[in-house]
Amino acid sequence: MTYDTTAMILAAGLGTRLGALTQDKPKALVPLNGKPLLQHCIENLIANGFHHIVINVHHFGEQIIDFVDSHYFDADIQISDERELLMDTGGGIVKATPLFKDSKAVLVHNVDIISNVDFAALNRQFLASGDDAWLLTQDRETNRKLLFDAENQLVGWMNKTEQRFKWVNEDRSGVSTGSTTLSYNEMAFSGLHFFRSDLFAEFEVKRQSVIDLYLYLAKQNRIISRSIQPDYWFDLGKPEQLKAAESYLNNLEK
C-alpha cells in the first residue's frame, strides 16, 4: 500500500532525564494524564491523517512492541528494532529508511513532544513545496540553535553556552559569532521535521546525529526552516515538564 507520507516516532531513547520514571519502562510509555506519551503521539498523528507509522525502539523495546500489539490503532504500524544497538536520531532514521519506500515523504516526531501543530496542513504544504526537508523551528530560548540564511536555508548549528559551531560550508567553521561577515537567523529546533522519503538512503547505518546529517545534506539540498507557532508545544524530557504539560492540558479541558 502506498502513502503520501509516513510518520516516524522516535521512541528509542533512554529517557535518562526522567529519572525514576524510566527505570522500569521506556520514555514512550511514561503516562501523561493517564495515557502513555506514545499513545498521545499515535492518536494525534492519526487525527492529522497519517496512517502509516514507524516506531523505533531500544530501551525496554519489547514493552513498546507489546503495547502496540495489544492496542488497536487505525494505522499500519511498523517497528524499527534498535534493541541490539541504539542508533541515535540520525542513525535511527537511516536504519528505518527501507520502511519509507512506499511513501513520498516522512514526518519525524519525537515521542516526548506534545503539541497541537497542524501536521495535516504542513504535510500538504511540504509535499507541494519541492523542498528536500523542512525543519520545524521556533523562536524560543535554548542553548542549542539551528542557523539559517535569509532564504531559510540551513547553514549551521551552534551551542550558545559553549560558543561552539558547526557549519554547512566548512570554510566557515571556527569563525566567531562576533564576526560581521556572517549573517544568520538563530532558531530552536522543535523535534519535528519533514523530508522526502529517500533523502537519507545513501548514508551508512550507524550511530549518528540527524543534525549532523542535515548539515551534510544542506551542501546540495534544500533543508529549510519552517517556523511554527502552535497554541502549545511541550518537550517532556524532564519530570517538571511533564507536570507543566499535565496542568496545561487539564486547564484546556475545563
Secondary structure, DSSP 4 states (H G I P E B T S, - for coil): --EEEEEEEE-----GGGGGGGSSS-GGG-EETTEEHHHHHHHHHHHTT--EEEEEE-TTHHHHHHHHHTS--SSEEEEEE-SSS--HHHHHHHHHGGGGTTEEEEEEEETTEEE---HHHHHHHHHHH--SEEEEEE----SEEEEE-TT-BEEEEEETTTTEEEESSGGGTT--TT-TT---EEEEEEEEEEEETTTTTTS-SSS--HHHHHHHHTTTS-EEEEE---S-EEE-SSHHHHHHHHHHHHHHH-
